[in-house]
Amino acid sequence: MSTLLPRVYLLDVEGTIAPVTLVSEQLFPYARAHFRSFLEENIADEGVLRDVLLLGAENREEQDADAPHILPAGMARDAENASMSPAVAIPLALRYIFWLMDRDRKSTALKSLQGKIWKAGFESGELKGTLFADVPAALARWAALGQVAIYSSGSVEAQRLLFRYSTFGDLTGLIAGYFDTRTGAKAASASYAAIAAAMSVEPGEVVFLSDVVRELDAALEAGLETRLVVREGNAAVEEAHGHAAIATFDGMD
């Protein structure tokens, strides 16, 4: 293990800086309850329509035979070909959206749509970004020593909202970079190499903190330093694969 301080502190979200239940018990239920009304009110918005078209493209490539293959080819190409009326298209899109949510699938289109719904919830005050108590001081300390970046399966927009409307106030000034599934899968070593390159550092100058061993394995394979974060409420880890475990960020540099 390197004796030099990291230049980048790369953080997972759920189970690392926020309770593992943040998404399942707060954000997902909020999005599900508001999806229909959000699409009905915003389907003509360029960004929302782009997400729906991408959802259609993902649906066409769906390999699971049990998935509702319901979005027409036109919705997967461009706005000009999306000829279905919203009254027809929205209920069909929702079938696939809820199917994906029920399986916690990492759909880029779904994450983007959820992020837009959460934005409205955070801005209205209905949602707050719940973080562990040791997070704000650690972010400030690490930002002074180097750079802090976030890597989550949640969209970049959702990540920014979490920190802008956190239970400790706006912490976005401490975050230098945000990465989501558009960078690559969290269990793929290439994703971590790409993040290091994007942050203009060598992989060995990055420490990745996560509660998920397979993610840490991928980061270690890419040359990153790793820490296994053990928080109350996280699933028990049977085999840490040699990753150093920490229960708090207090005192970690």
Contacts in CASP RR format, 6 or more apart in sequence:
PFRMAT RR
TARGET T0000
AUTHOR 0000-0000-0000
METHOD contacts of the structure
MODEL  1
MSTLLPRVYLLDVEGTIAPVTLVSEQLFPYARAHFRSFLEENIADEGVLR
DVLLLGAENREEQDADAPHILPAGMARDAENASMSPAVAIPLALRYIFWL
MDRDRKSTALKSLQGKIWKAGFESGELKGTLFADVPAALARWAALGQVAI
YSSGSVEAQRLLFRYSTFGDLTGLIAGYFDTRTGAKAASASYAAIAAAMS
VEPGEVVFLSDVVRELDAALEAGLETRLVVREGNAAVEEAHGHAAIATFD
GMD
1 225 0 8 1.000
1 244 0 8 1.000
2 204 0 8 1.000
2 225 0 8 1.000
4 205 0 8 1.000
5 145 0 8 1.000
5 146 0 8 1.000
5 253 0 8 1.000
6 145 0 8 1.000
6 146 0 8 1.000
6 205 0 8 1.000
6 206 0 8 1.000
6 207 0 8 1.000
6 225 0 8 1.000
7 146 0 8 1.000
7 147 0 8 1.000
7 199 0 8 1.000
7 201 0 8 1.000
7 205 0 8 1.000
7 206 0 8 1.000
8 146 0 8 1.000
8 147 0 8 1.000
8 148 0 8 1.000
8 149 0 8 1.000
8 176 0 8 1.000
8 196 0 8 1.000
8 199 0 8 1.000
8 201 0 8 1.000
8 205 0 8 1.000
8 206 0 8 1.000
8 207 0 8 1.000
9 142 0 8 1.000
9 146 0 8 1.000
9 147 0 8 1.000
9 148 0 8 1.000
9 149 0 8 1.000
9 206 0 8 1.000
9 207 0 8 1.000
9 209 0 8 1.000
10 149 0 8 1.000
10 150 0 8 1.000
10 151 0 8 1.000
10 192 0 8 1.000
10 195 0 8 1.000
10 206 0 8 1.000
10 207 0 8 1.000
10 208 0 8 1.000
10 209 0 8 1.000
10 219 0 8 1.000
10 224 0 8 1.000
11 17 0 8 1.000
11 148 0 8 1.000
11 149 0 8 1.000
11 150 0 8 1.000
11 151 0 8 1.000
11 208 0 8 1.000
11 209 0 8 1.000
11 210 0 8 1.000
12 151 0 8 1.000
12 152 0 8 1.000
12 186 0 8 1.000
12 208 0 8 1.000
12 209 0 8 1.000
12 210 0 8 1.000
12 211 0 8 1.000
12 212 0 8 1.000
12 215 0 8 1.000
12 229 0 8 1.000
13 22 0 8 1.000
13 150 0 8 1.000
13 152 0 8 1.000
13 154 0 8 1.000
13 159 0 8 1.000
13 162 0 8 1.000
14 20 0 8 1.000
14 22 0 8 1.000
14 23 0 8 1.000
14 152 0 8 1.000
14 211 0 8 1.000
15 211 0 8 1.000
15 229 0 8 1.000
15 231 0 8 1.000
15 233 0 8 1.000
15 234 0 8 1.000
16 209 0 8 1.000
16 210 0 8 1.000
16 211 0 8 1.000
16 229 0 8 1.000
16 231 0 8 1.000
17 131 0 8 1.000
17 132 0 8 1.000
17 135 0 8 1.000
18 129 0 8 1.000
18 130 0 8 1.000
18 131 0 8 1.000
18 132 0 8 1.000
18 135 0 8 1.000
18 162 0 8 1.000
19 130 0 8 1.000
19 132 0 8 1.000
19 231 0 8 1.000
19 233 0 8 1.000
20 211 0 8 1.000
20 231 0 8 1.000
20 233 0 8 1.000
20 234 0 8 1.000
20 235 0 8 1.000
21 233 0 8 1.000
22 129 0 8 1.000
22 130 0 8 1.000
23 154 0 8 1.000
26 127 0 8 1.000
26 130 0 8 1.000
27 114 0 8 1.000
27 118 0 8 1.000
27 127 0 8 1.000
27 158 0 8 1.000
28 101 0 8 1.000
28 114 0 8 1.000
30 117 0 8 1.000
30 118 0 8 1.000
30 121 0 8 1.000
30 126 0 8 1.000
30 127 0 8 1.000
31 101 0 8 1.000
31 113 0 8 1.000
31 114 0 8 1.000
31 115 0 8 1.000
31 117 0 8 1.000
31 118 0 8 1.000
32 98 0 8 1.000
32 101 0 8 1.000
34 117 0 8 1.000
34 120 0 8 1.000
35 94 0 8 1.000
35 97 0 8 1.000
35 98 0 8 1.000
35 113 0 8 1.000
35 117 0 8 1.000
36 90 0 8 1.000
36 94 0 8 1.000
38 48 0 8 1.000
38 113 0 8 1.000
38 116 0 8 1.000
38 117 0 8 1.000
38 120 0 8 1.000
39 48 0 8 1.000
39 52 0 8 1.000
39 86 0 8 1.000
39 90 0 8 1.000
39 93 0 8 1.000
39 94 0 8 1.000
39 113 0 8 1.000
40 86 0 8 1.000
40 90 0 8 1.000
42 48 0 8 1.000
42 116 0 8 1.000
43 49 0 8 1.000
43 52 0 8 1.000
43 86 0 8 1.000
43 89 0 8 1.000
43 90 0 8 1.000
47 116 0 8 1.000
48 113 0 8 1.000
48 116 0 8 1.000
49 79 0 8 1.000
49 82 0 8 1.000
51 109 0 8 1.000
51 112 0 8 1.000
51 113 0 8 1.000
51 116 0 8 1.000
52 75 0 8 1.000
52 82 0 8 1.000
52 89 0 8 1.000
52 93 0 8 1.000
52 109 0 8 1.000
52 113 0 8 1.000
53 75 0 8 1.000
53 76 0 8 1.000
53 77 0 8 1.000
53 78 0 8 1.000
53 79 0 8 1.000
53 82 0 8 1.000
54 108 0 8 1.000
54 109 0 8 1.000
54 112 0 8 1.000
55 71 0 8 1.000
55 75 0 8 1.000
55 93 0 8 1.000
55 96 0 8 1.000
55 97 0 8 1.000
55 107 0 8 1.000
55 109 0 8 1.000
55 110 0 8 1.000
55 113 0 8 1.000
56 71 0 8 1.000
56 75 0 8 1.000
56 76 0 8 1.000
56 93 0 8 1.000
56 96 0 8 1.000
56 109 0 8 1.000
57 76 0 8 1.000
57 77 0 8 1.000
57 109 0 8 1.000
58 107 0 8 1.000
58 108 0 8 1.000
58 109 0 8 1.000
59 67 0 8 1.000
59 69 0 8 1.000
59 70 0 8 1.000
59 71 0 8 1.000
59 76 0 8 1.000
59 96 0 8 1.000
60 69 0 8 1.000
60 71 0 8 1.000
60 73 0 8 1.000
60 76 0 8 1.000
62 69 0 8 1.000
67 96 0 8 1.000
67 99 0 8 1.000
68 95 0 8 1.000
68 96 0 8 1.000
68 99 0 8 1.000
70 92 0 8 1.000
70 93 0 8 1.000
70 95 0 8 1.000
70 96 0 8 1.000
71 89 0 8 1.000
71 92 0 8 1.000
71 93 0 8 1.000
71 96 0 8 1.000
72 84 0 8 1.000
73 81 0 8 1.000
74 81 0 8 1.000
74 82 0 8 1.000
74 83 0 8 1.000
75 81 0 8 1.000
75 82 0 8 1.000
75 84 0 8 1.000
75 89 0 8 1.000
82 89 0 8 1.000
84 92 0 8 1.000
97 110 0 8 1.000
97 113 0 8 1.000
100 107 0 8 1.000
100 110 0 8 1.000
101 110 0 8 1.000
106 153 0 8 1.000
106 181 0 8 1.000
106 185 0 8 1.000
108 155 0 8 1.000
108 180 0 8 1.000
108 181 0 8 1.000
108 182 0 8 1.000
111 153 0 8 1.000
111 154 0 8 1.000
111 155 0 8 1.000
111 158 0 8 1.000
111 180 0 8 1.000
111 181 0 8 1.000
112 155 0 8 1.000
112 157 0 8 1.000
114 154 0 8 1.000
114 155 0 8 1.000
114 158 0 8 1.000
115 154 0 8 1.000
115 155 0 8 1.000
115 157 0 8 1.000
115 158 0 8 1.000
115 161 0 8 1.000
116 157 0 8 1.000
118 127 0 8 1.000
118 158 0 8 1.000
118 161 0 8 1.000
119 157 0 8 1.000
119 161 0 8 1.000
121 127 0 8 1.000
122 128 0 8 1.000
122 129 0 8 1.000
122 161 0 8 1.000
122 164 0 8 1.000
122 165 0 8 1.000
123 165 0 8 1.000
125 165 0 8 1.000
127 161 0 8 1.000
127 165 0 8 1.000
128 165 0 8 1.000
128 166 0 8 1.000
128 167 0 8 1.000
129 161 0 8 1.000
129 162 0 8 1.000
129 163 0 8 1.000
129 165 0 8 1.000
129 166 0 8 1.000
129 167 0 8 1.000
130 166 0 8 1.000
130 167 0 8 1.000
131 162 0 8 1.000
131 166 0 8 1.000
131 167 0 8 1.000
131 168 0 8 1.000
131 171 0 8 1.000
132 231 0 8 1.000
132 249 0 8 1.000
134 248 0 8 1.000
134 249 0 8 1.000
134 250 0 8 1.000
135 168 0 8 1.000
135 171 0 8 1.000
135 249 0 8 1.000
136 166 0 8 1.000
136 168 0 8 1.000
136 171 0 8 1.000
137 249 0 8 1.000
137 250 0 8 1.000
138 249 0 8 1.000
138 250 0 8 1.000
138 252 0 8 1.000
139 148 0 8 1.000
139 171 0 8 1.000
139 174 0 8 1.000
139 175 0 8 1.000
140 174 0 8 1.000
141 253 0 8 1.000
142 148 0 8 1.000
142 174 0 8 1.000
142 253 0 8 1.000
143 173 0 8 1.000
143 174 0 8 1.000
143 175 0 8 1.000
143 176 0 8 1.000
145 253 0 8 1.000
147 176 0 8 1.000
147 177 0 8 1.000
147 199 0 8 1.000
148 174 0 8 1.000
148 175 0 8 1.000
148 176 0 8 1.000
148 177 0 8 1.000
149 175 0 8 1.000
149 176 0 8 1.000
149 177 0 8 1.000
149 178 0 8 1.000
149 179 0 8 1.000
149 195 0 8 1.000
149 199 0 8 1.000
150 159 0 8 1.000
150 163 0 8 1.000
150 175 0 8 1.000
150 177 0 8 1.000
150 178 0 8 1.000
150 179 0 8 1.000
151 179 0 8 1.000
151 180 0 8 1.000
151 183 0 8 1.000
151 186 0 8 1.000
151 191 0 8 1.000
151 195 0 8 1.000
151 208 0 8 1.000
152 158 0 8 1.000
152 159 0 8 1.000
152 179 0 8 1.000
152 180 0 8 1.000
153 180 0 8 1.000
153 181 0 8 1.000
153 186 0 8 1.000
154 180 0 8 1.000
154 181 0 8 1.000
155 180 0 8 1.000
156 178 0 8 1.000
156 179 0 8 1.000
156 180 0 8 1.000
156 182 0 8 1.000
159 178 0 8 1.000
159 180 0 8 1.000
160 172 0 8 1.000
160 175 0 8 1.000
160 178 0 8 1.000
163 170 0 8 1.000
163 171 0 8 1.000
163 172 0 8 1.000
163 174 0 8 1.000
163 175 0 8 1.000
164 170 0 8 1.000
164 171 0 8 1.000
164 172 0 8 1.000
176 199 0 8 1.000
177 199 0 8 1.000
179 191 0 8 1.000
179 195 0 8 1.000
179 198 0 8 1.000
183 191 0 8 1.000
183 194 0 8 1.000
183 195 0 8 1.000
183 198 0 8 1.000
184 190 0 8 1.000
184 191 0 8 1.000
184 194 0 8 1.000
185 191 0 8 1.000
186 212 0 8 1.000
186 215 0 8 1.000
186 218 0 8 1.000
187 214 0 8 1.000
187 215 0 8 1.000
187 217 0 8 1.000
187 218 0 8 1.000
188 218 0 8 1.000
189 218 0 8 1.000
189 219 0 8 1.000
189 221 0 8 1.000
189 222 0 8 1.000
190 222 0 8 1.000
191 218 0 8 1.000
191 222 0 8 1.000
192 203 0 8 1.000
192 206 0 8 1.000
192 208 0 8 1.000
192 218 0 8 1.000
192 219 0 8 1.000
192 222 0 8 1.000
192 223 0 8 1.000
192 224 0 8 1.000
193 203 0 8 1.000
193 222 0 8 1.000
193 223 0 8 1.000
195 206 0 8 1.000
196 202 0 8 1.000
196 203 0 8 1.000
196 204 0 8 1.000
196 205 0 8 1.000
196 206 0 8 1.000
196 222 0 8 1.000
196 224 0 8 1.000
199 206 0 8 1.000
203 222 0 8 1.000
203 223 0 8 1.000
203 224 0 8 1.000
204 223 0 8 1.000
204 224 0 8 1.000
204 225 0 8 1.000
206 219 0 8 1.000
206 224 0 8 1.000
206 225 0 8 1.000
207 224 0 8 1.000
207 225 0 8 1.000
207 226 0 8 1.000
207 227 0 8 1.000
208 215 0 8 1.000
208 216 0 8 1.000
208 219 0 8 1.000
208 224 0 8 1.000
208 225 0 8 1.000
208 226 0 8 1.000
208 227 0 8 1.000
209 226 0 8 1.000
209 227 0 8 1.000
209 229 0 8 1.000
209 246 0 8 1.000
210 216 0 8 1.000
210 219 0 8 1.000
210 226 0 8 1.000
210 227 0 8 1.000
210 228 0 8 1.000
210 229 0 8 1.000
211 228 0 8 1.000
211 229 0 8 1.000
211 230 0 8 1.000
211 231 0 8 1.000
211 234 0 8 1.000
211 235 0 8 1.000
211 237 0 8 1.000
213 228 0 8 1.000
213 237 0 8 1.000
213 239 0 8 1.000
213 240 0 8 1.000
213 241 0 8 1.000
213 243 0 8 1.000
216 226 0 8 1.000
216 227 0 8 1.000
216 228 0 8 1.000
216 241 0 8 1.000
216 243 0 8 1.000
217 241 0 8 1.000
219 226 0 8 1.000
220 226 0 8 1.000
220 243 0 8 1.000
226 243 0 8 1.000
226 244 0 8 1.000
227 243 0 8 1.000
227 244 0 8 1.000
227 245 0 8 1.000
227 246 0 8 1.000
227 252 0 8 1.000
228 237 0 8 1.000
228 240 0 8 1.000
228 243 0 8 1.000
228 244 0 8 1.000
228 245 0 8 1.000
228 246 0 8 1.000
229 245 0 8 1.000
229 246 0 8 1.000
229 247 0 8 1.000
230 237 0 8 1.000
230 245 0 8 1.000
230 246 0 8 1.000
230 247 0 8 1.000
231 247 0 8 1.000
237 245 0 8 1.000
246 252 0 8 1.000
END
